Amino acid sequence: MNPKKVAIITPTFLPYRGGMCVVAEQDARQLAALGHEVDVWVPGRNSGESGGYTIRSLRPWFKYGNAALVPGSFSACRGYDLVVLHYPFYGGAEAVALAKRLGQFSRLAIYYHMDTFGRGALAAFFRLHGWLVRPAVLRQADRILVSSFDYARSSALEKLCLSNPSLFRELPPAVDTERFTPGKKPEELLTRYGLATDQPIVVFVGGLDRAHYFKGVQVLIQALSIAGLKSVQAVIVGGGELIDEYKSAAIHAGVDQRVIFTGPVSDDELPGHYRLADVFAFPSLDRSEAFGIAALEAMSSGIPVVASDLPGVRTIVRPSETGYLAKPCSVSALAARLIDVLKDNRRRGELSTAGRQMAVDEYSEQRRIDKWERVADELFSKS
């Protein structure tokens, strides 16, 4: 296939940590590896070259959290063979859909990451937008990409999945299985955080900002106060404006002496933080969580996972095979599953081996490149 011009339009991008950013970067890098000319358009980001693709800046008229009003996304689309829109993108997706309708570019693939819920007035806005605007955006898609069909069929896409299944392709994130590998607990990190080597460690990795309110950190903190976990240490990796709130919750629960908040860690140090764990906790609250890249990184690192029983998440955290699932928002259910893993060394070893093997066999970088090649072939053959 001749190289094509591809634009990836996303509301957020690395170095901000979040699932959408990771997937958008994988899309850019992997399409570039297939020989295509790739531009990433993102609000407020400095332009430059990275990983075989070019980053270009969209000028936001207004920003709120990870949303941005960027009418310039209309003109940014012009002339591309393929636009990959990462959705939801409130304030940007609307202009992309209009540009497609008016023939400003050839093909549109929408990567649908998740439903959005929010709280208070924001929840009302999301419902209204989902009713009035989202269908109009989705109608312009030549393909809708999802991290799992399990999530898509339980989401706002359910009716469209049933009525037009040929529109959808499953394209889950990849994990770097050469970077996230099993290994001993890093002595330097144990010393840095003052962790006892004779007590179990549970690790959480995720955003602690308001955009990631749904990660369930408070559920994990409360679970640590339950009798069977009172000797367990916790390492909470991530940064954001909610960190002080979570620290206060730890004090209130009486577990602050056993909970370490690391703040943001570098990409180089992240794999070592996973290897600190005897078990990885992924206690997300609702369907704002659609997959679980951190859980996949943990499994690639040979760490058993306890996660909330949510669509999408359960495609990788497979009960009694690669981990355990717990009822979302339930402190007692999360605690019980963590105890199940920690009390049985043999079972923990089996989960570790199975999770690592799944990551290698099903979620490698090359496997995702191959899937992108098939999707791109379909899209470009229609041009």
N, C-alpha and C positions, 0 to 999 in steps of 0.2 A: 504494500500500500504506500502511495506517495505521502510524504509528510503533510499534515494538515495544521491549520492555525486553530489553537484551542484557547479559550478563555475560561478560567475558573473564577467565579465570583462568590465571595464568602464574607460574612460579616466580621469574622475574627480569623486570626492566623497566628502561627508561632511568632514570637516566643510565648504568647499567652497560652496557658495550658487548658485544654478542653478537648472533648472528643471531636467536635467539629473541626477544630484547628488541625488535629492530628490527621484526620481523614482527608481534609483539603490538601494538606502537604503531601500525603501519600498519592493522591490523585495527580498532583502537579509533577511530582518526581517520577511516577510510574508512566504517565503519558509521555513525558520527556524521554524516558528510557526506551519507549517504543518508537522514538524518532520524530515526534510531533513538536511543533513550536508552541510553547506553553507560556501564557501570561496569567499571573494571579492578580486579580483586582480586589483590593481590600481597603476599607475606609481608614484614612488617617495614617496609613503605614508608609514609611519612607520607601521610595523605589530603589530597586537594585537587583543584582543577579544572585541566584542561590540554587544549588542543586540541579542545574541544567535548565532552570526556568527563570522567568523574569517576574519580579514583584512590581506592581504598578499601583499607585495610590488613587483612591476615590475620595473626593473632597466632601466630607459630611456637612450638611447644613445644620444638622442637629444630631446629638448622640444621647442615648439613654441606655445604660448598661451595655449589652452587646448588640443593641439595635442602633441603626443609624439611618437618617434620612439622606439618601444619596441619589438624587435625580440623575446624576452623571453616569449611573450604571446603564442608562438607556444608550448613550453615545459610546460608552466603553465596549458594548457588545458588537458594534458595527463591524461587519466584514469578516467575522470569524466563521470557520467551518462548523465549529461546535462550541457551545457554551455549556459549562457545567455549573449549575447554580446550587449552592449549598443552602438548604432551607430547613428551618425558618430563617428568613432574613427580612425582618420588618423594616420597611423604608427603602429597600433595595430590590427585592424580588418583583415588586409591582412594575417597576420600570423595565426590568428584564423581560417580563411577560409581554408588556406592551411592545417592546422592540421586536420580539419574536413574531407577534401578531402582525406587525407592520413590515415584516420581511427584512429587518436590518441584519440578520444573520441566518445561517442555514439550519442548524439542528440544536435542540435544547434537551439536555439531560438534567433532571432535577434530582439531587441527592436529598432524599427526605430523611432527616435525622431523627425527628421526634415530634410528638405532640407537645404543646406548651400549655401550662396550667396557670402558674402564678398565684398571687394572693390579692384579695381586695379589688381595687380598681383595675389592676393589671389583669386579673383573671377575667373581668368583664370585657376588657379590650380584646384579649385573646379569643374569647368566645365569639365576639362580634366579628372580628377579623376572619376567624375560621368559617363563619357563616357567609360573609359577604365577599371576601377577597380570595381566600385560599382556593376555592374551586376554579376561579378564573385564572389563577396562576397555573394550577395543575393541568388545566385544559391545553396549555401551550406546549406541554412536554412531549417529546418524541419517545423518551424512556424515563421511567421513574426508578431510581436506584435506591435500594434499602439495605440496611445492615443485616436484616433477617426477614424472611417471610412471616415468621412467628410474630414479630413486632408489627409488621405492616397490617396483618389481618386482625389485629386487636386495636388498631389505631384509627385515626380519622380517615385513613385510606381504605378502610374495610370494604365499603360498598364498591369503590373503584377497583379494588383487587378482585372482587367477585364478578363485576360486570366486564372488566377488561384486563384479564390476567396477563395477556401478551405484552402489555405496556411495561410490566415490572421485571426487573432483574435484581437478583441478590448479589451484593458486592460488599461483603463484610470487611472491616479493617484488617490489616495485616499486623503481625508482631515481629520485631527483629529478634529471631530466635538465636542469633549469634551474640547479641548484646544482653538479652535477658536470659541468663543461663543459671542452672542450679550451681550451688557452691556453699562453702562454709559461711557462717555469720562473720562479717568483717570485724576484726578485732578493733580497728580504729574507730568504727562507729559505735561499737559497744562501749568503748571507753569515753568517747565524746559525749554520749548521752547518759552515762552512768547506769547502764543496764546490767542487771544481775544475770549471770550466765546460768544460774540454777533455777530460774523461773521462766515460764513460757512468755512468748512475745506475740502479740497480735499487731498487725500493721494495717493501716489504712492509707491510701494514696488518693487524693482528689482535691478539687478546688474548694476553698473555704470562703468563697465570695458569694454575694447574693444571687448571682446567676446560677450557682450550684447549690442553692438552698436544699435541694432534694436529695443530697448525698447521704443523709441519715446519720451524721456524726453524733448528734445528741442521743440517738438510739444506742449507738455503740458505747458512748460514755455511760449511759444508765445501765447497760448490760454488765459493765465491769463491776458494778456494785453488788451483783447477785452472788450468792454464797460460793458457787462452784468456780467463780472467776476471780475471787478476791486475792489470789496470788499472781494474777496475770498482769503483765506490763503491756502498755499500748504505745505505739509510735504512730503519730498522726502526721502525715507528710503532706504539705501543701500550704499555700498562702492565700490571704484574702481578708476582707474587712470584717468577716464574721469570727475571726480567730479569738478575739477577746470574749465574745459571747460564749464560745465553746469552752474557753478556759474557765469562765465563771461557772458554767454548767458542771465542769469536772470538780471544781471546789464544792459546789452545792451537793454533788453526789458523793463526796468524800473520797474521790479516787485521784485527785490531782497529783498526789505523790507518785502515782504509778503511770501517769500519762505524760508523754513527751510530745510537745508540739515543735516540730523541726523548722517550721516555716518553709518557704520554697527551697528546693534543692536543685542543683545543676543536673543537666542531662547525664553528665559523666558519673555523678554519684547516685543517681536514681536506682540503677540495678542493684547496687549494694544495699540500699534501703529495703528493697523487696527481700533480699536474702537474710535480713535480720529476723524474718517472720517464722514462727512455727505454724501460723495460720493467718490468712489474709481475710479481712472483713470488708464486705461490699454491701452495706445495709441501706441501699437507696429506698426512697419513700414511695415513689409513684412512677408512672410511665413517662415522666420527664427523662428517666433513664431508659435508654433504648437498647444498649448492647453491653458495654462494660470493658473498655480498653484496658483500664487498670487491672481488672480481674484477669484478663487474658495475659497481660504482662506478668502478673503473679504466677499464673499457671506455667508460662514459659520458663519462669525462674524455679519451677519445681515446688511451688508453695501451694498447699491445699487452700481452697476458697470456700468461705461461707457467704452466700449472697442472698438478697431478697428474691423471692419467687415472682419475677416479673417477666412479661413477654420480652423476647430478645436476649435478656440476661440468661435465661434458662437454656438457650441454644449452646452456650459454652460451659456454663456451670451445670453439669448434668448430674442429677441426684445419684449419689452412691457410686458414681463413675469418676468424675473429675472434681466433685465438691459436694456441698450440701446447700439446700435452699431453705429459707426461713420466711415466715409470713411477714410481709412488709409492715413496718411501723410497730412491730411487736418486740418489746424488749425481752420478754421471757423466751420467745421463739428463737431470737438471735442468740441469746445466752445458751440455750439448750444445744443448739447446733455447734457453737464454738466448743462447748464442753465435750460433745461427741467426738470432735476431731482431736482435741488436746489429750483426751484420756486414753487414746488407743494408738500407740506408736506404730504398730503394724499397719493399721488402716490408714494412718497419715502417710506412710510410705507408699502405699498403693495409690492413693489419690495423687500424690506428688508425681509418681511415674506416669500415670494416665494423663494428667493435665499437661505435662511436658510433651508427651507423645502427640496429644491432640493438637497442641500449638504448632508443632513441627509439621505434622501431616496435613493439617487443614487450613492453617492461617499464616503460612510463610509469605514472605515478600514476593517470591516468584509465582506462587499460586495466584496472588491478587493481580500481578501483572498479566498473567495469562487470561484471567477473567476480564480485565480491562480491554485486552486486545480483542476478545470476542465481542464485547459490547461496542467498541469503536468500529469494528468491521461492520456490524449491523447498521449502525447509525450512518456511517459514511457511504455504505452501499445504497442507501436510500436517497443520497444527494443527487 
